[in-house]
Amino acid sequence: MNGVCVRFRGWLDMERLDGIGCLELDEKRAAQEDAILREQLERYNQRLRDFEDKQRTYQRTTQDEFEQMRRNGSGIGVGVTAGASGMWRR
């Protein structure tokens, strides 16, 4: 009971701290609060899907670049060849 979607009906005697009352559901306000919550959840879920898509794209791109470097032999390890003088060079 957060006071947003209920109404108090009754009376209170503030001097004697006595009274009778009940809480009634404010259906109109509850429907508005429910719609707001659903919109927030949808925005959150959309942001999460966008983030996951970006992560997937980044991982694919990184993996593709790694595979391309591996195939070309550049960027991984040190390429060593024998020169005219028979010395190892980089």
N, C-alpha and C positions, 0 to 999 in steps of 0.2 A: 504494500500500500504506500505509494509514493505521493499521493495527493493530486496527481495529474489527471487521472481518469475516474475519480470518485467525487461524489458530493456528499456532504453531511446534511442530513435532514433531521431536525429536532430542535430542542431548546436546552439551554444551559443556564443555571442560576449561578452566576459568578461569585456571589457572596457565600452561598452554601456549598459551592462546588458540587452541584447536583443537577441532574437533568436526564432527559431521555432523547435518544437519537439513533440514527442508523446511517450507514454508508451506502450510497447507491452508485452503481456503475454509470458513468457518463458515456454512453455508447458512441455518441458523435465524436467526442474527444478521443476515445479509445481508438476509433477507426482512423482518425488523423494521426495519432501517435504510431499506429501500426504501419500506415503508409510511409511515414517518415523513416521508421526503422527499416522497412523493406528497401527504400531508396538507398539508405546508407549501406546496407548489405550488398546491394547490387553494385554500387560504386566500388566498394572494397573488393568484391569478387572480380570486377573488370580490371582493377589495378593489379590484382594478383595474376590474372591471365596475361596481361600485358608484360609484367615482369618475367613470367615464365617463358613467354615467347621470345623476349630479348635474350634471356639466358640460353635458350635452345639455339637461337641464331648465333650468338657469340661462340658457343661450344662448337657448332658445326664449322664456323669460319676458322676458328683456331685449329680444329682438327684437320680441316682441308689444307690450311697453310703448312701445318706440320708434315702432312703426307706429301705435299708438293716438295718441301725442302728435303725430305727423306729420299724421294725419287730422284731429285736432281743432285743429291750428294752434297748440297751446300748447307752450311749452318749447323751441321751435326758432325762432331769429331774433327779431326785435322786431316786434310788431304795431303798425302806424302808421295812425292815422286822422286825418281833417281835422275839426277842432272847429267850433263855431259862429262863432268869430272867424277861422276860416281858418288858424289856426296848427297846426303839426304837434305832436302829443302822442304820448306813449308810453302 
